[in-house]
Amino acid sequence: MVKHLTAQDIMSKDYKVVNEDEDFKKARAFFDNKISVLVVFNGERAYKGILSERKVARLIPDPNKTKVGDILSNVPPIKRGTSFTECARLMLENWVMYLPVIEEGTLHGVVKNDTLLRAVSKLDLGQRRVADFIHPNVFVGSPHDSIGVVLQAFREFHISRMPIVEKEEVVGMITLRDINEDIVREKGALAPQTFLTESDYVLRKKVDSIMTPPITADENATISEIIEIMMEDELNSVIITEREERLAGIITRKDLLESIAALQKDAEELFISVSSKSSNPAKDKIKEIITDFAMRYPSKLRGSTLAVYLRRYHEKKGDQYLVYGRIRVSTPDKRYVARSASWGELNAVRQCLIRVEHQVTKELDLHEKEKRKKLLDYVDIESLS
């Protein structure tokens, strides 16, 4: 049955095996032949990691000096019996869209997020309304904004895509990848240290010169329909609209993976995923802090899903790096989102939890006030009888 899917059922043979000492220039040719992921081994046939087309598109390595081993992603291998929900969790926590299936040193295949999402579209989850999963509070831009303004928003709010709205109607979409491709198309690949000075002319361009037409879906569409749109148009996100093409929100592949990963928990259980480059012990400590926090508000957070996203920047204070954190809490009837930047991952998590707590306690206070008002109304009525 579909609900018992494992890696064995959804793994793909669409990959190539390369050595970690392979020249990047030679390995990149595989991507030109429609291969989307390379599985990397060393000379002793020991697994080392993967290299995806998506990661290569974000990098600007020197093709004549870079080896595959210099830029690969350290992705944990899975077994053929790994459940599809665990596959989703591992993709989230390791920031990857591919998982190699390896047992006793033998590579059997690769689980890709595309095949995982297609399989899940046949589950009950696939028949649910997308409106239950979208981000309703979306940062938007204007077609008349400059690219510089958009990049500043991307940096400040830690996002990589933005719907473009004019007169309350969605007219386009712009992503960080669109901007990068525009720079490369006009100026060629730029070294990171010369990016800002050499691309000033791009920063002054208007959004409408490089934005793409919006791919939208109605808020009443099913998750299965959204997955089909993503697959057909090779999208990482879909804009969701309500009446008269007004923006209702946005849904991403990561949102879908969070929902899939959460299927492995019971209704009353807490599910926590931590997307971070930190070690497993550090992730365990973060989960411990979040569990302790959730136990303080059982009436609001019992059975909820908490997705934690942490990104470390180069800035450093003492032995602590600057870390951007985001926590999204999904309960059966409510969503809370909090963002923060602080020194060190644990501090960033704690700051986010403080902001989640403000939202939760505000609701509890409103609930208590409503209960007191009803009680007082009842007392007033009884006193008149």
N, C-alpha and C positions, 0 to 999 in steps of 0.2 A: 504493500500500500504506500501511497505517496507520503503519508505522515511518518513513515519509518525510513525515509530516504537516508542513505549514507553516501560517503564520498565515492564509493564504488559505483553507485548508480548515476552520478552526475559528473564524474571526472572526464576530462577531455584529453585527446592526443595532439591537440593543437599547440605544440611547443617544440623547441629545439634545445639540445644539450650542448653546452659550450664549456671550454676550460677557462678557469679564472685568469690564466695568463694570455688569453686571446686578446688581440688588438681590438679596441672598441670599434675602430673603423670597419673592420671585417665583420664583427658581430652585428653591427648596425644594419648590414645588408639583409639580415634575416627579417627585420621589421619592414623593409621595402617589399618583401615577398609575402606580406599579410600574416606573418607570425607575430603574435602579440606578447609573448613572454619567452624568455630564455631561462633554462634551469642550469645553474652553474655548479660544476664539480672541480676538484683540484686534480693534480696528476695521479694521486692515489685512488681516484674514483670516490673520494669522500664528498658528500654534499656540502656546499658552501652558502648558497642563497639563490635568489632569482634576480633577473633584470627585466623590467617591463617596458613596453613601448611608451607607456604613459610617463614613467619616470624619466626616460631618455628625452622626452619632449620638453621636460622642465629644466633639464641641465644644458650647459653649454661647455662640455668638456673638449679639450684639445684632442681631436681624433687621431693624431699621429703619436701622441705620448700616453694616452689613457688606456689602461687595461680594464677588462671587464671586472676583475676583482676589486678595482678601485672604487667602483660606483654601484656594486650590487646591493640588494636589500637582504638583510638577515631575517629570513622568514622561517618560522618553525614548520617542519614537515608534519603531515598528518598521516593517519593510517586509512586503509580502505574502509574500515568499519566506523570511522568518525561520523557522528550524526551531522545532518545538514545544519542544525541549530548551532552546534559547536563550530562548524565551519564559519558561520556568520559571525560568531563572537570573536574568533581568531582574526578574521579579516578586519573587524573593527579595532581590536586592541593593538594590531600590528600595522595599521594604516596601509593595508595591501588589498588588492583585488584578485590575487591568485595564491593558491596554496598547493605545494607539491605533495603528491601522495607517494611516500617512500616507506618501504618495510624491508628491514634487514639489508639495507644498502641498495635495494632495487627500486628504480623509479617506475611507478605504474601509470602515472598520469598527473594531470593538474586540474584542480577544482577552480573554475573561473566564476566570477560573480554573475556573469551573464547566464550561465547554465543554472546556477543556484537560484537566481530570481525567476527564471522561466519555470523551474520545477515548483517553486513556491506559489506561483500564480494559480496553480491547480488546487491549492489548499483552501480551507475556509477563509483564511486571511485574504486571499485573492479576491474574494467577493465583497469585502468591506469597502465602504465609501472612503475615498481619499481625504475627504474633509476631516476625518478623524485623526489624520496623521500629519497634516501640513503645519508649517511654521506660519502662523498668522501675522506676526510682527516682522515684516521684511523691509530691509533697507532698499530704497528705490532711488533711481537717478532720472535726470531729464535728458532728452536728446541734445539739448543745448549746453549741457555741462562739458567741461574740458576733460580729457583723459587724465590730466593731473589731479583734478578734483576726485575722480573715481578711484584712482590709485591711492589717494590719501584716505578715502573711506575704507578701501580694502584693508589698508594697513591698520587704521584705527579700530575698526570693528572686526578684524580678523575673519574676513569673508573673501570669497574668490569669484563671486558672481553677483549680478545685480539686475533685476528687471528694470526696464526703462518705461516710464509712464508719462503721458502727456494728456492733460484734460481728463484725468481719472481713467484713461484707457491704456492698457498695456500695448506698447508699440515696438518693443524690442527687448533684447537681452545682451548684456556685455559680461565677459568673463576675463579673468586674468590671462587665460590662454589666448583669447582673442587679441589682447593687447601685445602679448609676447610675439605672436605670429605676425602681427602688423609691423612690429619693429624689425623682426628678422627679414620680412619680405622687402622692406624698404631700405634697410641699412645693413643687413647681414647680421650674423651672430656677433654679439658684443660680449666682451669680457665683463664680469661683474663690476670691476673697479671703474669702468668707463661707461656703464649703463646710463647713469643719470645725466652726465654731461653730454654724451653723444645722442641721447634720445630726447633732448629738450623740445625739439620740434614736434615729436609725437605727443608730448604732454600738453601741448597747446591745441592739438586737434580736438574737434568736437566728437562727442559720443556717437552721433548719428552717422559719422563717416566710417565707423568700423563695427557698429552693433549689428547683431544678426536678427532676422525676423523671429518673433516670439513663437515658441512651440507651447501651446496651451492645452489645458483640459478642463472640463467643467468640474466643479466641486462635488458633483454627484457621481462622477466616474468611479469605477472600481479600481482597486489596487492592481488587479489583473490587466485592466486596460492601460493603466499608467506604465506598467512594466513593458507592455507591448510597444507603447510609444517610445520608451527609452531604448528598447532593442532596435526598433526599426530606424530611428534617427540617430542612434549611437550617442545618446544624451546621458549626462550625469544628473540632470535635474529637469523637472517639468514645472512650468508656471501654472498655478491653479487659479481659475477665474470664477466669478459669480456672475450675476445678471449684468448684461450690457458690457461684457468683457472687462469688468472691474476686477482689480487684483484681490484675490482672497488669500493667497499664500504661495508657498513653494514647497516642493518635496524633492528630496535627493536620494541617491542610491544608499547613502549612509543611513538615512532615516528608515529605509526599507530593511536594511541589514539589522538595525537595532530592533525592529519589530520581529524579525525572524529569530534573532538570538534569544529574545524574551519568551519565545514559545516553549522553551525547555523548562520554564519554571511553573510551579503550581500557582493557582490563583492568589493564594495568600502569601506567597514568597516574595522576597525582595530580589530584584535582579540588577546587578551592577556591572557595567563594562567600562574599562579604563583604556582610552586610546592615548598612548604615550610611548616615547622611546626609552623610558626608564626600565630598570630591571624588574623581574617578577617579584622579588621581595618588596620593592618600593610600591609596586601596584597593589600587593597584598595589604600593605600598611594603609594605602589610600582607601581601599575597600573597607578596612576595619573602621576607619574614621567615619566613613559615610554610613556604615551599618549602625554605629553608635548614635549618629545623628538621627537616622530614620526611626530608631526605636523610641525616640523622645516624642514622636508624633504618630503613634500607631493608627489613630483614627483617620489621618489624612494620607499617610504614606505606606500603609500596609498593602502589599501586593503591587507596589509600584516598580517602574523600571527607571534606573538612573544611569544616564550616559555621560561619562566624564571625558572631556577632550582637553589635552594639555600639550602646549607647544613651547619649546625652550628657545630663547633668543640668545644672541652672542653676548649681550650686555651682562656684566658680572659685578656683584657686590660681595667682597670677601670670597667665600667659597660657594656662594649661591648665584645661580643664573636667573635672569629675568624670565618668568614663565607666564604665559597667557593661559587662563583656564576658563572653561565653559562647562556648566552642568545643566543638563536637561532632565527634568523629572516628569515622567508620564504616569499618571494614575488613571484608574478606570474612567474618571470623569473630569480630569483637570490636568493642565500642563504648566510647569514652572520652569523658567529659564533664567540663569544667572551667569554673569561674566565678570572676570576680574583679572588683573595683572599684579603679580607680586614677586618677591625674591624667593625662589624655591618652590618646588611643586606642592609640598604640603601646605605652605602658606597660601598659595593660589587656591587650592581646594578649600581651605578653611574660609577664605574670603568669599568664595562662591556660596558656600553653605550658609554663611551669615545672611547673604542676600536672599537665598531661598527661604531661610527662616523668617525673614521679614514678610515675605509674601504669604507664607503659611499662617503665621500668627495674625496677620491682618485679616485673613479670611476667618480664622477662628474667633477673633474679636467681633467681627461683623455677625458671625453666627450667634455668639453669646448675646450680643445686643438685640438681635432679632428674637431670640428666645425670651429675654427679659421683657421686651416690648409686648410679646404675645401674652406673657404671664400678667403684666400690668393691665392689659386690655381685658383679660379674663377677670381679674380682681375688680375692675371698674364695673364690668357687666354684672358680676355677682352681687356687688354692693347695691345695685339698683333693683335687684329682684326681691 
